């Protein structure tokens, strides 16, 4: 039996093969994930119904399983509110944060470094996020 917060077998397999600098994408329910698939990515569809499963629940699960050192979100139009970005920043804590133009963001997802795309039922706009996997620090490194 697994004792982790995440027990989805495909997600665990993809995270297990995701090393330092691998990219994990949490996609909202509107991202055309079939067009985003890269050569090394696995797609998991968790978008059974709008609103279920949301992006924040998935992010919390990922954070319980592996270290994240950075995040990238899509640039939003000035008139659009993307409050979810502030929630992401709070949950992620001290990580590098970048905002990328829409088409560059899509190209980034298609890169060979993307190992996992999780499509959620998230309905908030601009909820797509690319997470950059970090390293697990050894006990002696945590003092630095």
Residue pairs with C-beta under 8 A, 6 or more apart in sequence:
2 12
4 12
4 64
4 65
5 60
5 61
5 64
5 65
6 12
6 15
6 61
6 62
6 64
6 65
8 44
10 42
10 44
11 44
11 116
11 118
12 65
13 42
14 24
14 42
14 44
14 115
14 116
15 24
15 62
15 65
15 66
15 115
15 116
17 115
18 24
18 66
18 115
18 116
18 133
19 133
20 133
20 134
20 135
21 113
21 132
21 133
22 113
22 114
22 115
22 116
22 132
22 133
23 108
23 109
23 111
23 113
23 114
23 115
23 130
23 131
23 132
23 133
24 62
24 68
24 114
24 115
24 116
24 117
24 118
24 130
24 131
24 133
25 36
25 41
25 109
25 114
25 116
25 117
25 118
25 128
25 129
25 130
25 131
26 55
26 58
26 59
26 62
26 118
26 120
26 122
26 127
26 128
26 129
26 131
27 33
27 36
27 117
27 118
27 119
27 120
27 122
27 128
28 55
28 119
28 120
28 122
28 123
28 124
28 125
28 126
28 127
28 128
29 47
29 50
29 119
29 120
29 121
29 122
29 123
30 125
31 119
31 128
33 43
33 45
33 117
33 119
34 43
35 106
36 106
36 109
36 110
36 117
37 43
37 110
37 117
38 109
38 110
38 111
38 112
38 113
38 114
39 112
40 112
40 113
40 114
40 115
41 109
41 114
41 115
41 116
41 117
42 115
42 116
42 117
43 116
43 117
43 118
43 119
44 116
44 117
44 118
44 119
45 119
46 53
46 58
46 118
46 119
46 120
46 121
47 53
47 119
47 120
47 121
48 121
49 121
50 121
50 123
51 121
51 122
51 123
52 121
53 120
53 121
54 120
54 121
54 122
55 84
55 120
55 122
55 124
55 127
55 129
56 84
56 87
56 91
57 120
58 118
58 120
59 88
59 91
59 92
59 129
59 131
60 91
62 68
62 131
63 91
63 92
66 133
66 134
66 136
67 133
67 134
67 135
67 136
67 137
68 92
68 95
68 131
68 132
68 133
68 134
69 95
69 96
69 132
69 133
69 134
69 135
70 95
70 96
70 97
70 98
70 131
70 132
70 134
71 88
71 92
71 95
71 96
71 97
71 98
71 129
71 130
71 131
71 132
72 97
72 98
72 99
72 100
72 105
72 108
72 129
72 130
72 132
73 82
73 85
73 88
73 97
73 98
73 99
73 100
73 105
73 126
73 128
73 129
73 130
74 99
74 100
74 101
74 102
74 105
74 126
74 128
75 99
75 100
75 101
75 102
75 105
76 82
76 85
76 125
76 126
80 125
80 126
82 124
82 125
82 126
82 127
83 124
84 122
84 124
84 126
84 127
85 126
88 129
89 97
95 132
95 134
96 132
100 108
105 128
105 130
108 114
108 130
109 117
109 130
114 130
120 127
